[in-house]
Amino acid sequence: MNQNILIAGVGGQGNLFASALLAKSAIRRGYQVLATETIGAAQRGGSVVSHLRISDHVIHSPLIPDGQADYLIGFEPVELLRNINKLKHNGLYILNTHPVPTVSCTMGIDHYPNLREIIEALDSLNLHGYTIKATVAADEISDPMLMNMVMVGALCAVSEFFDLDDIKAIVAEETRKVLVEANIEALEIGALLIRQAVEKLPA
């Protein structure tokens, strides 16, 4: 059994907490887990990519090779597109629609495409995935920073490996009591958004 999950976003979006929750869920069930980040969360506003590798045998590298990610979780649209080469052809992406231009974009070094251009680029690659308004949903709960939990909930809804109730239990243990309820609500909303997206697909 192998599971490779890549979370692509920018600094300050909660990549590390999200990947830590998923890693802890796998470790508790006895799996081998390696995780690492590239670029670094210290660069707020810069690209941050979290690699999470899970297996029932020894893993030799924490970095996911190109074309080997089972799931690509895009906390930010351009960052997902930037890392799309990591996704297996039969893998699945989950894209949060809310843009957070990186420092290079705000400086005018990079062009930031609109969402339609990003979706068209993804469609041209014949990849399977879902687009959800995770930041909007998080903001409606109480705080747009809960977007990472909305995205984790969405992953649980499509993954046979991760269990939503298991992740909720870890959140209850690892999060300050005052934040537990909102985090769990965000997880549930993420799962609901995916179910709604599935229902809208043509038969």
Backbone as CSV, one residue per row, in Angstrom:
resi,resn,N_x,N_y,N_z,CA_x,CA_y,CA_z,C_x,C_y,C_z
1,MET,0.845,-1.188,0.000,0.000,0.000,0.000,0.880,1.237,0.000
2,ASN,0.601,2.156,-0.898,1.313,3.431,-0.960,0.310,4.560,-1.141
3,GLN,0.522,5.648,-0.434,-0.268,6.858,-0.604,0.685,8.046,-0.643
4,ASN,0.616,8.811,-1.711,1.421,10.023,-1.828,0.491,11.219,-1.944
5,ILE,0.599,12.142,-0.995,-0.260,13.323,-0.977,0.611,14.571,-1.012
6,LEU,0.340,15.450,-1.944,1.076,16.699,-2.046,0.128,17.861,-1.818
7,ILE,0.495,18.745,-0.899,-0.307,19.934,-0.601,0.461,21.153,-1.084
8,ALA,-0.125,21.899,-2.012,0.540,23.054,-2.607,-0.182,24.335,-2.222
9,GLY,0.553,25.270,-1.665,-0.054,26.544,-1.276,1.012,27.599,-1.074
10,VAL,0.677,28.590,-0.272,1.645,29.636,0.061,1.786,29.701,1.576
11,GLY,2.869,30.318,2.016,3.142,30.411,3.438,2.006,31.081,4.194
12,GLY,1.642,30.499,5.335,0.591,31.059,6.164,-0.775,30.451,5.948
13,GLN,-0.891,29.477,5.032,-2.191,28.860,4.751,-2.467,27.610,5.579
14,GLY,-1.522,27.195,6.382,-1.767,26.040,7.239,-1.397,24.703,6.629
15,ASN,-0.466,24.715,5.665,-0.021,23.464,5.051,0.522,22.485,6.089
16,LEU,1.335,23.001,6.998,2.038,22.124,7.926,1.074,21.422,8.877
17,PHE,0.088,22.157,9.375,-0.874,21.549,10.287,-1.693,20.488,9.562
18,ALA,-2.092,20.783,8.333,-2.879,19.826,7.550,-2.094,18.541,7.308
19,SER,-0.852,18.662,6.869,-0.058,17.467,6.591,0.259,16.712,7.879
20,ALA,0.436,17.433,8.999,0.711,16.775,10.281,-0.481,15.935,10.740
21,LEU,-1.696,16.447,10.532,-2.898,15.681,10.886,-2.978,14.381,10.094
22,LEU,-2.755,14.497,8.798,-2.826,13.316,7.932,-1.732,12.314,8.294
23,ALA,-0.531,12.819,8.578,0.577,11.947,8.950,0.274,11.211,10.250
24,LYS,-0.245,11.934,11.225,-0.541,11.316,12.523,-1.605,10.231,12.374
25,SER,-2.591,10.464,11.520,-3.621,9.457,11.282,-3.009,8.164,10.751
26,ALA,-2.062,8.284,9.825,-1.423,7.103,9.244,-0.498,6.410,10.248
27,ILE,0.251,7.190,11.005,1.188,6.628,11.989,0.435,5.820,13.037
28,ARG,-0.706,6.339,13.475,-1.485,5.647,14.499,-1.982,4.287,14.026
29,ARG,-2.085,4.134,12.723,-2.538,2.853,12.176,-1.381,1.945,11.794
30,GLY,-0.169,2.374,12.159,0.993,1.518,11.982,1.719,1.629,10.663
31,TYR,1.426,2.650,9.860,2.080,2.798,8.568,3.394,3.570,8.683
32,GLN,4.282,3.332,7.744,5.496,4.122,7.608,5.118,5.470,7.005
33,VAL,5.664,6.544,7.544,5.324,7.884,7.056,6.587,8.737,6.953
34,LEU,6.737,9.399,5.830,7.770,10.423,5.673,7.084,11.686,5.164
35,ALA,7.499,12.818,5.727,6.908,14.094,5.311,7.987,15.161,5.292
36,THR,7.842,16.076,4.365,8.775,17.191,4.296,8.111,18.354,3.577
37,GLU,8.715,19.520,3.689,8.231,20.708,2.977,9.350,21.266,2.125
38,THR,8.980,21.811,0.989,9.957,22.509,0.152,9.654,23.998,0.177
39,ILE,10.681,24.804,0.035,10.672,26.266,0.103,10.624,26.726,1.557
40,GLY,9.594,26.307,2.317,9.585,26.639,3.738,8.460,27.550,4.131
41,ALA,7.754,27.189,5.205,6.614,27.960,5.672,7.017,29.305,6.224
42,ALA,8.307,29.496,6.530,8.754,30.774,7.072,8.600,31.894,6.057
43,GLN,8.528,31.528,4.774,8.381,32.544,3.735,6.905,32.840,3.508
44,ARG,6.343,33.617,4.410,4.924,33.967,4.256,4.736,34.702,2.934
45,GLY,3.797,34.205,2.153,3.574,34.791,0.836,4.358,34.098,-0.255
46,GLY,5.232,33.181,0.118,5.986,32.410,-0.866,5.427,31.006,-0.993
47,SER,5.808,30.311,-2.049,5.313,28.959,-2.291,5.747,27.999,-1.189
48,VAL,4.814,27.167,-0.743,5.110,26.112,0.222,4.449,24.826,-0.270
49,VAL,5.235,23.776,-0.400,4.722,22.494,-0.855,5.037,21.443,0.195
50,SER,4.003,20.760,0.666,4.168,19.701,1.660,4.041,18.346,0.971
51,HIS,5.057,17.502,1.162,5.064,16.145,0.622,4.749,15.187,1.760
52,LEU,3.785,14.304,1.569,3.441,13.303,2.565,3.408,11.936,1.883
53,ARG,4.276,11.027,2.361,4.374,9.690,1.767,4.051,8.652,2.841
54,ILE,3.127,7.759,2.525,2.640,6.749,3.465,2.742,5.391,2.798
55,SER,3.230,4.401,3.557,3.377,3.069,2.968,3.369,2.004,4.063
56,ASP,3.138,0.754,3.643,3.241,-0.361,4.574,4.620,-1.010,4.494
57,HIS,5.554,-0.370,3.765,6.940,-0.831,3.748,7.863,0.382,3.806
58,VAL,9.152,0.158,3.840,10.119,1.237,4.024,10.062,2.241,2.866
59,ILE,10.090,3.515,3.223,10.104,4.601,2.230,11.512,5.185,2.231
60,HIS,12.089,5.375,1.063,13.490,5.798,0.985,13.670,7.299,0.763
61,SER,12.621,7.998,0.372,12.742,9.447,0.158,11.445,10.139,0.547
62,PRO,11.533,11.303,1.208,10.313,12.013,1.576,9.698,12.804,0.420
63,LEU,10.457,12.981,-0.651,9.967,13.777,-1.774,9.195,12.910,-2.769
64,ILE,8.050,13.380,-3.193,7.226,12.650,-4.162,7.779,12.885,-5.572
65,PRO,8.138,11.822,-6.279,8.641,12.000,-7.652,7.535,12.516,-8.580
66,ASP,7.935,13.067,-9.694,6.965,13.499,-10.698,6.065,12.334,-11.101
67,GLY,4.771,12.614,-11.239,3.825,11.616,-11.699,3.481,10.543,-10.695
68,GLN,3.760,10.780,-9.399,3.513,9.748,-8.393,2.557,10.169,-7.279
69,ALA,2.037,11.372,-7.314,1.098,11.815,-6.272,-0.288,11.243,-6.538
70,ASP,-0.838,10.581,-5.534,-2.207,10.078,-5.646,-3.210,11.221,-5.511
71,TYR,-2.863,12.185,-4.667,-3.719,13.356,-4.451,-2.871,14.620,-4.464
72,LEU,-3.368,15.615,-5.172,-2.739,16.937,-5.178,-3.770,17.912,-4.617
73,ILE,-3.460,18.455,-3.462,-4.381,19.345,-2.766,-3.904,20.776,-2.959
74,GLY,-4.646,21.548,-3.712,-4.242,22.911,-4.019,-4.910,23.921,-3.106
75,PHE,-4.190,24.362,-2.100,-4.711,25.420,-1.233,-4.822,26.727,-2.015
76,GLU,-4.066,26.829,-3.094,-4.018,28.042,-3.905,-3.960,27.619,-5.370
77,PRO,-4.765,28.242,-6.258,-4.898,27.753,-7.638,-3.602,27.672,-8.437
78,VAL,-2.811,28.736,-8.461,-1.584,28.719,-9.260,-0.573,27.731,-8.691
79,GLU,-0.550,27.610,-7.354,0.386,26.658,-6.751,0.020,25.223,-7.099
80,LEU,-1.269,24.933,-7.214,-1.670,23.605,-7.691,-1.181,23.404,-9.117
81,LEU,-1.422,24.399,-9.967,-1.026,24.276,-11.366,0.494,24.146,-11.496
82,ARG,1.200,24.849,-10.646,2.666,24.803,-10.682,3.203,23.394,-10.362
83,ASN,2.422,22.646,-9.588,2.863,21.317,-9.157,2.085,20.176,-9.809
84,ILE,1.361,20.479,-10.874,0.486,19.477,-11.489,1.281,18.293,-12.060
85,ASN,2.552,18.501,-12.362,3.375,17.405,-12.888,3.602,16.301,-11.853
86,LYS,3.321,16.583,-10.588,3.488,15.570,-9.539,2.347,14.549,-9.530
87,LEU,1.200,14.913,-10.093,0.003,14.076,-10.003,0.049,12.909,-10.985
88,LYS,-0.352,11.721,-10.491,-0.516,10.568,-11.369,-1.595,10.866,-12.401
89,HIS,-1.519,10.197,-13.542,-2.553,10.421,-14.550,-3.923,9.979,-14.041
90,ASN,-3.944,8.960,-13.193,-5.206,8.518,-12.602,-5.382,9.027,-11.166
91,GLY,-4.584,10.037,-10.811,-4.705,10.647,-9.486,-5.854,11.639,-9.440
92,LEU,-5.962,12.350,-8.321,-7.076,13.269,-8.123,-6.575,14.578,-7.530
93,TYR,-7.033,15.693,-8.085,-6.703,16.979,-7.474,-7.942,17.587,-6.832
94,ILE,-7.714,18.391,-5.796,-8.776,19.186,-5.177,-8.266,20.616,-5.145
95,LEU,-8.972,21.500,-5.806,-8.522,22.881,-5.985,-9.399,23.854,-5.206
96,ASN,-8.768,24.658,-4.355,-9.441,25.775,-3.704,-9.394,26.969,-4.652
97,THR,-10.529,27.588,-4.906,-10.606,28.621,-5.948,-10.007,29.966,-5.541
98,HIS,-9.751,30.166,-4.263,-9.338,31.504,-3.793,-7.873,31.786,-4.119
99,PRO,-7.598,32.858,-4.897,-6.209,33.156,-5.260,-5.467,33.895,-4.142
100,VAL,-4.205,33.526,-3.962,-3.301,34.251,-3.059,-2.010,34.465,-3.835
101,PRO,-1.928,35.557,-4.598,-0.726,35.787,-5.416,0.539,35.785,-4.562
102,THR,1.566,35.093,-5.049,2.835,35.049,-4.342,3.566,36.385,-4.475
103,VAL,4.647,36.514,-3.741,5.432,37.752,-3.767,5.875,38.086,-5.185
104,SER,6.294,37.072,-5.942,6.760,37.318,-7.314,5.647,37.855,-8.199
105,CYS,4.388,37.449,-7.916,3.258,37.980,-8.691,2.977,39.435,-8.333
106,THR,2.957,39.715,-7.039,2.671,41.093,-6.611,3.768,42.053,-7.052
107,MET,4.975,41.534,-7.267,6.082,42.368,-7.748,6.068,42.508,-9.264
108,GLY,5.147,41.773,-9.921,5.057,41.859,-11.371,6.026,40.963,-12.116
109,ILE,6.715,40.082,-11.379,7.671,39.179,-12.018,6.927,38.056,-12.738
110,ASP,5.898,37.526,-12.083,5.079,36.461,-12.664,3.707,37.000,-13.047
111,HIS,3.128,36.416,-14.096,1.745,36.736,-14.472,0.813,35.818,-13.701
112,TYR,-0.241,36.399,-13.108,-1.197,35.568,-12.385,-2.414,35.350,-13.280
113,PRO,-2.630,34.119,-13.740,-3.784,33.850,-14.622,-5.089,33.897,-13.844
114,ASN,-6.193,34.124,-14.547,-7.476,34.088,-13.847,-7.911,32.629,-13.691
115,LEU,-8.958,32.413,-12.885,-9.383,31.062,-12.556,-9.816,30.290,-13.797
116,ARG,-10.468,30.963,-14.730,-10.910,30.291,-15.959,-9.712,29.726,-16.716
117,GLU,-8.639,30.502,-16.807,-7.431,30.033,-17.495,-6.826,28.823,-16.779
118,ILE,-6.871,28.831,-15.461,-6.319,27.721,-14.681,-7.138,26.457,-14.914
119,ILE,-8.464,26.584,-14.864,-9.340,25.423,-15.082,-9.160,24.886,-16.489
120,GLU,-9.057,25.772,-17.478,-8.851,25.325,-18.858,-7.531,24.577,-19.001
121,ALA,-6.503,25.049,-18.302,-5.205,24.373,-18.356,-5.301,22.980,-17.753
122,LEU,-6.032,22.843,-16.647,-6.207,21.543,-16.013,-7.024,20.608,-16.908
123,ASP,-8.087,21.152,-17.505,-8.932,20.338,-18.386,-8.148,19.811,-19.589
124,SER,-7.220,20.616,-20.075,-6.444,20.210,-21.246,-5.532,19.022,-20.951
125,LEU,-5.269,18.783,-19.664,-4.386,17.685,-19.266,-5.140,16.380,-19.032
126,ASN,-6.483,16.440,-19.136,-7.310,15.230,-18.953,-7.154,14.616,-17.568
127,LEU,-7.031,15.453,-16.557,-6.889,14.976,-15.190,-8.224,15.092,-14.461
128,HIS,-8.409,14.239,-13.473,-9.662,14.221,-12.722,-9.502,15.009,-11.426
129,GLY,-10.498,15.838,-11.110,-10.412,16.579,-9.863,-11.672,17.357,-9.566
130,TYR,-11.617,18.060,-8.454,-12.752,18.854,-7.983,-12.284,20.263,-7.648
131,THR,-13.144,21.219,-7.922,-12.888,22.612,-7.593,-13.924,23.049,-6.562
132,ILE,-13.448,23.529,-5.410,-14.366,23.962,-4.359,-13.962,25.331,-3.822
133,LYS,-14.929,26.027,-3.282,-14.688,27.354,-2.701,-14.394,27.196,-1.210
134,ALA,-13.223,26.645,-0.921,-12.878,26.309,0.463,-12.672,27.545,1.329
135,THR,-12.038,28.572,0.792,-11.811,29.784,1.590,-13.123,30.488,1.883
136,VAL,-14.007,30.531,0.906,-15.326,31.138,1.110,-16.084,30.381,2.202
137,ALA,-16.050,29.064,2.134,-16.737,28.245,3.135,-16.153,28.469,4.519
138,ALA,-14.821,28.549,4.610,-14.164,28.778,5.895,-14.544,30.138,6.471
139,ASP,-14.604,31.142,5.600,-14.975,32.491,6.028,-16.400,32.514,6.564
140,GLU,-17.274,31.728,5.951,-18.668,31.669,6.401,-18.797,31.001,7.770
141,ILE,-17.861,30.108,8.090,-17.871,29.474,9.406,-17.446,30.485,10.468
142,SER,-16.291,31.116,10.251,-15.807,32.106,11.213,-14.483,32.726,10.810
143,ASP,-13.668,31.993,10.019,-12.311,32.454,9.770,-11.784,31.822,8.489
144,PRO,-11.334,32.630,7.516,-10.801,32.056,6.276,-9.587,31.165,6.505
145,MET,-8.926,31.296,7.657,-7.775,30.456,7.955,-8.169,29.000,8.189
146,LEU,-9.466,28.735,8.336,-9.936,27.355,8.475,-9.970,26.630,7.132
147,MET,-9.574,27.329,6.076,-9.564,26.728,4.738,-8.801,25.406,4.720
148,ASN,-7.696,25.332,5.459,-6.923,24.086,5.430,-7.736,22.902,5.947
149,MET,-8.599,23.145,6.945,-9.431,22.063,7.466,-10.556,21.711,6.489
150,VAL,-11.065,22.700,5.770,-12.061,22.425,4.733,-11.447,21.503,3.675
151,MET,-10.207,21.778,3.305,-9.542,20.967,2.279,-9.220,19.565,2.782
152,VAL,-8.857,19.436,4.054,-8.612,18.101,4.622,-9.918,17.304,4.653
153,GLY,-11.010,17.964,5.023,-12.312,17.295,5.003,-12.692,16.843,3.614
154,ALA,-12.376,17.663,2.623,-12.651,17.293,1.230,-11.844,16.062,0.831
155,LEU,-10.573,16.014,1.241,-9.746,14.858,0.940,-10.333,13.590,1.566
156,CYS,-10.774,13.690,2.813,-11.352,12.525,3.497,-12.576,11.994,2.749
157,ALA,-13.306,12.891,2.095,-14.534,12.486,1.389,-14.253,11.687,0.123
158,VAL,-13.050,11.850,-0.441,-12.739,11.146,-1.692,-11.710,10.035,-1.513
159,SER,-11.052,10.018,-0.369,-10.006,9.038,-0.123,-10.550,7.839,0.649
160,GLU,-10.169,6.651,0.215,-10.535,5.447,0.941,-9.590,5.210,2.124
161,PHE,-8.492,5.947,2.156,-7.488,5.740,3.206,-7.770,6.582,4.452
162,PHE,-8.116,7.843,4.259,-8.325,8.744,5.391,-9.786,8.747,5.818
163,ASP,-9.999,8.657,7.121,-11.347,8.608,7.688,-11.655,9.933,8.391
164,LEU,-12.777,10.528,8.049,-13.131,11.837,8.593,-13.245,11.813,10.112
165,ASP,-13.865,10.792,10.654,-14.025,10.713,12.109,-12.678,10.573,12.813
166,ASP,-11.753,9.866,12.191,-10.415,9.712,12.746,-9.703,11.067,12.795
167,ILE,-9.820,11.828,11.714,-9.187,13.149,11.666,-9.834,14.086,12.686
168,LYS,-11.141,14.007,12.833,-11.832,14.827,13.836,-11.298,14.548,15.236
169,ALA,-11.084,13.274,15.537,-10.594,12.890,16.863,-9.203,13.471,17.115
170,ILE,-8.355,13.455,16.101,-7.010,14.016,16.246,-7.089,15.530,16.432
171,VAL,-7.970,16.181,15.680,-8.157,17.628,15.822,-8.593,17.966,17.248
172,ALA,-9.491,17.169,17.790,-9.972,17.408,19.151,-8.841,17.305,20.170
173,GLU,-7.863,16.443,19.886,-6.731,16.265,20.791,-5.661,17.336,20.593
174,GLU,-5.438,17.740,19.331,-4.291,18.578,18.992,-4.589,20.080,18.953
175,THR,-5.854,20.452,18.976,-6.243,21.854,18.817,-6.694,22.432,20.155
176,ARG,-6.414,23.707,20.357,-6.909,24.373,21.571,-8.424,24.244,21.653
177,LYS,-8.930,24.006,22.850,-10.349,23.713,23.030,-11.250,24.754,22.386
178,VAL,-10.861,26.018,22.456,-11.700,27.080,21.914,-11.826,26.982,20.393
179,LEU,-10.891,26.271,19.749,-10.882,26.174,18.278,-11.411,24.853,17.751
180,VAL,-11.622,23.884,18.641,-11.997,22.539,18.203,-13.290,22.538,17.407
181,GLU,-14.316,23.175,17.912,-15.630,23.138,17.252,-15.568,23.699,15.839
182,ALA,-14.886,24.837,15.676,-14.794,25.456,14.349,-13.996,24.584,13.392
183,ASN,-12.917,23.971,13.881,-12.109,23.099,13.024,-12.899,21.877,12.567
184,ILE,-13.658,21.296,13.467,-14.460,20.120,13.108,-15.566,20.508,12.129
185,GLU,-16.166,21.669,12.338,-17.188,22.135,11.392,-16.579,22.332,10.009
186,ALA,-15.355,22.867,9.963,-14.682,23.073,8.679,-14.409,21.741,7.976
187,LEU,-14.011,20.729,8.734,-13.796,19.404,8.152,-15.089,18.866,7.539
188,GLU,-16.179,19.008,8.268,-17.474,18.512,7.789,-17.933,19.266,6.546
189,ILE,-17.705,20.574,6.518,-18.084,21.381,5.351,-17.290,20.950,4.127
190,GLY,-16.000,20.667,4.307,-15.177,20.211,3.179,-15.700,18.925,2.579
191,ALA,-16.071,17.981,3.445,-16.632,16.712,2.953,-17.951,16.951,2.231
192,LEU,-18.762,17.855,2.753,-20.042,18.176,2.123,-19.843,18.806,0.753
193,LEU,-18.878,19.717,0.633,-18.622,20.381,-0.648,-18.239,19.371,-1.724
194,ILE,-17.455,18.363,-1.348,-17.078,17.339,-2.324,-18.289,16.508,-2.719
195,ARG,-19.104,16.127,-1.749,-20.304,15.343,-2.075,-21.217,16.120,-3.011
196,GLN,-21.341,17.425,-2.783,-22.160,18.262,-3.659,-21.567,18.340,-5.057
197,ALA,-20.221,18.413,-5.126,-19.561,18.464,-6.434,-19.760,17.163,-7.202
198,VAL,-19.719,16.039,-6.488,-19.938,14.739,-7.125,-21.360,14.644,-7.682
199,GLU,-22.330,15.144,-6.906,-23.733,15.088,-7.331,-23.991,15.916,-8.588
200,LYS,-23.174,16.941,-8.806,-23.372,17.817,-9.958,-22.751,17.254,-11.231
201,LEU,-21.932,16.207,-11.088,-21.291,15.644,-12.286,-22.333,15.002,-13.185
202,PRO,-22.177,15.120,-14.502,-23.124,14.497,-15.428,-23.092,12.979,-15.292
203,ALA,-24.237,12.354,-15.430,-24.340,10.884,-15.290,-23.642,10.210,-16.472
